[in-house]
Amino acid sequence: MGHFAYIVTIFLMVAGLFIVIARGNLIKKLIGLGIFQTSVYLLYVAPGKLLGGTAPILAAGYTVYSNPLPHVLILTAIVVGVATLALGLALVVRIREAYGSIEEDEILGKEGGA
């Protein structure tokens, strides 16, 4: 049971990558990227917590401390991920306005014939 977080991480990575590769809908591709990003967050946060560890504040009686750095880095990554998703959604809206579709095959077909 100790590797449960890694098993979930691998499952989410494979699922997100499959969605990005197999789907032609741009919104579904963005959702797949979001799932993939979530798996990376889990990959970084899972080993950052030690069982029995406490916050890294020096106090008498505590010898095991959890490293806060992975959590801080993931907070930054979440903010960047949300901004990237917002930009991606804005681009999908503009693509829909320009090509009338958000399906990759239809967009590439219209682009080649135009």
N, C-alpha and C positions, 0 to 999 in steps of 0.2 A: 504494500500500500504506500510505501515511501516514494515511489516514482509516479504516483497518480497524476501530479501536476504536469509531468513531462509527457505522459500518455495523452492527456487532454490537449496539451500544446501541439503535439504532433498531429492529432486529429483535426484541430482547428486550422493548422497550417495547410494540411492536405485539402481540407474542405474549401478553404479560401482560395487556394491556388487553382483547384478544379473549377470553381465558379468563375474565376477570372478567365481561364483558358476556354472553358466549354460554352460559355454563354455569349450571345451576340448583343444582348440588350445592355446599353451603357450603364443604366441604373444598377442592374444586377452585377455588372463588373465592379462598380463602386462599392456595393455591399460586400462582394468577395474580398476586395482590398481591405475593407473595414474588419472583416473576420480575420484576415491574415495579420493585420496590425494587432488585433487583440491577442492573437497567439504569441506574437513577439513580446507584448507587454507581460504576458503570463510567464514567458521564458525568462525574463529578467527579474520579475518580482518573486517568483517561487523560491529560488535559493537565497533570497535576501533576508528571509525570516528564519531565525533559529528557534527551535523549541526550547523554552526556558530562558530565552534571551529577553532582555529589556531594552528600553531606549538608551542610547549612548550618553547617559548622564552619569558622571562619576559619583558614586555614593557607596557608603559602607555596606557590605553584605552582598554586593552584586559583582559577579566576576564574568558573566557571559552577556555580551551586548550584541544586538542586531545591527547590521550595517544599514544606515538610512540612505546611502547613495543610490542604490537601484530604484528605490521608491521616488526619490527626487527626480532622477532622470526620466522615469516613466511619466511623472506628472508633466514634465516638459514635452515628452513625446505625445502625450494625449492632446495637449493644446495644439501642437503642430499638426497632428492627425485630423483634428476637427477643422482646422483652417484649410488643410488640403482637401478634405471632403467637401467643404463649402465651395472651394474653387472648382472642384470637379463637377459638383452639381450645377454651378453657374455655367460652366462650359457645356454641359449636357443641354441646358435650357437654350443656349445660343445655337448649338448644333441642331436642336429640334426646330428652332425658328428658321435656320438657314436651309436645312435639308428636308424638313417635314417628317422626320423619323429619328428614333434613337436606336434603331437596329443597325448593327455594324454592317451587315451584308447589304442592306438597302442604301446606306450612305456611300459605301464603296462603289456600288453599282451606279449611283447617280453621279458620283464624282468622275468615274471613268468615261461616262457617256457625255458629260457636259463639256 
